[in-house]
Amino acid sequence: MIDDFMLRAGLAGLSLASAAGVLGCFVVWRRMAYFGDALAHSSILGVAIALGFGASMLSGVLLVAISLAVMLYWLSQKGLGVDTLLGVLSHGALAIGLLVASLQTGIIFSLEVVLFGDILALSWADVALTAAGCVAVLAVLLVRWDKFIAAVLNPELAASIGVSASREMLVVMLVLAVFIALAIKAVGALMVSAFLIIPAASARQISKTPEQMAVFAVVIGAFSCVLGLILAYYYDTMVAPTIIVCAIGCFVISRLLPRPA
Amino acid sequence: MALIELKNARVSYDQKIVLDKVNFSVSRGEIVTIVGPNGSGKSTLLKVMTGVKELDAGSLSTAPKVRLGYVPQKIAIDDAFPMTVRRFLKIPFSPNRKVMEEALVTVGFPNSLDRQIGELSGGQLQRVMLARAIIGSPDVLMLDEPTQGLDQSGAADFYQMIETLREEMGCAVVMVSHDLHVVMSASDRVICLNGHICCEGTPAVVSTAPEYRALFGRGTKGALALYQHDHDHTHEHGHEHSELCDHE
């Protein structure tokens, strides 16, 4: 018989792995890993703000992550060097978040949970919210899939078929912000980027088309998630890092496989 | 009637004007080449015509339901992006196998549907991108630096193919290039750009225009002769004049 908390963790993990698999492909294609990191770091500020105002963690993180995504989009449209800015904003948000958190007295702020997540502590309401959020993320990604692909390839090519690459990229950034907000409680600010990147990077090696890569990334993410949960359960290790280690195992194996002809 | 027409267009990036007072139009069936040094606004002009970049002043009008076939200079397919030729040709339509095979034969790269885009040579990729563009039967075929990375005979072959395509499909062709000699001789009309239109007209007219000489120097005439375009036949449009304007 599966323990209730394991069932909840499993369902939340599978939802997140599905959304992360598809979204992670764009992160890999567009080299947005650093952007994902910045959003994830900023979530600590979101958590601190939410605690300060007695709001839910999700709403705080959503607010901060979406604001940061919009700000970075705006800056990148102005043609500013985004790489350095990302570094400033990412660690700035991290530092400010920790500062705000430390200023709050009487509130127990578990840094460990924010950084590494606690997928075993999710309530059924958390699971439902995570699953619903991930379905929404997937729906947006699938509906706009062809537009995203064109936008990734080349902005003028996209425009020639009626797709605004900059608009599609804004959508991807916003979806990424929403995903990170959904994932923070379960997998934590330090681990969420790994959830996005490693399954997608593993899937690359065995894929011939973008669609195959997305499907394989979901499968690899889901497999790592289930395996990681089981291992963490039996060996009493931290869940999110265990899942990531399983994903890294998949990545190493995928690198040893030959590319499909 | 013009398929695409720019009137008095001005474009800037961060208050720096890169194109100004540009009047430009493309008519059905003509091959127009835009030449100019680096930073002359060639790529910006393509961005304006595709709608990626908005005008600060002036107007852009396109004929209703004009289909664009765009061949980019490069696409963001690297090792992280799996993409077969077959999948690429399905952007944005869903042509059947026969249509795709035919397009690949037309561009001279048959039996390549299962190849990975990331593993193609520059010339092969160029052909695949051209095949994708012609699958939608475009009214205007736009090519950004199509022969970059090809040697001179490769470039000449490529332009020959563009001319053949124009004859077969009746589409207009707009090309941007800094690959002067070969490209010019394959064109009906050449626009010499340097922030504004310096001179325009037939290849013969432009290559002798003082504005063009000022930008590109002498010595292009001999190379032009390597690949003389056959101008015995006539086209509907006559741009035998060379519009001159001031140089700073």
Chai-1 contact restraints between the chains, C-beta under 6 A:
chainA,res_idxA,chainB,res_idxB,connection_type,confidence,min_distance_angstrom,max_distance_angstrom,comment,restraint_id
A,V28,B,A80,contact,1.0,0.0,6.0,A-B,restraint_1
A,W29,B,A80,contact,1.0,0.0,6.0,A-B,restraint_2
A,W29,B,F81,contact,1.0,0.0,6.0,A-B,restraint_3
A,A150,B,I91,contact,1.0,0.0,6.0,A-B,restraint_4
A,V152,B,A76,contact,1.0,0.0,6.0,A-B,restraint_5
A,L153,B,I75,contact,1.0,0.0,6.0,A-B,restraint_6
A,L153,B,A76,contact,1.0,0.0,6.0,A-B,restraint_7
A,N154,B,P72,contact,1.0,0.0,6.0,A-B,restraint_8
A,N154,B,I75,contact,1.0,0.0,6.0,A-B,restraint_9
A,P155,B,V52,contact,1.0,0.0,6.0,A-B,restraint_10
A,E156,B,T50,contact,1.0,0.0,6.0,A-B,restraint_11
A,E156,B,V52,contact,1.0,0.0,6.0,A-B,restraint_12
A,E156,B,Y70,contact,1.0,0.0,6.0,A-B,restraint_13
A,E156,B,P72,contact,1.0,0.0,6.0,A-B,restraint_14
A,L157,B,Y70,contact,1.0,0.0,6.0,A-B,restraint_15
A,L157,B,P72,contact,1.0,0.0,6.0,A-B,restraint_16
A,A159,B,T50,contact,1.0,0.0,6.0,A-B,restraint_17
A,A159,B,G51,contact,1.0,0.0,6.0,A-B,restraint_18
A,A159,B,V52,contact,1.0,0.0,6.0,A-B,restraint_19
A,S160,B,T50,contact,1.0,0.0,6.0,A-B,restraint_20
A,S160,B,L68,contact,1.0,0.0,6.0,A-B,restraint_21
A,S160,B,Y70,contact,1.0,0.0,6.0,A-B,restraint_22
A,I161,B,P92,contact,1.0,0.0,6.0,A-B,restraint_23
A,S207,B,P82,contact,1.0,0.0,6.0,A-B,restraint_24
A,K208,B,P82,contact,1.0,0.0,6.0,A-B,restraint_25
A,K208,B,T84,contact,1.0,0.0,6.0,A-B,restraint_26
A,T209,B,P82,contact,1.0,0.0,6.0,A-B,restraint_27
A,T209,B,T84,contact,1.0,0.0,6.0,A-B,restraint_28
A,T209,B,R87,contact,1.0,0.0,6.0,A-B,restraint_29
A,M213,B,P82,contact,1.0,0.0,6.0,A-B,restraint_30
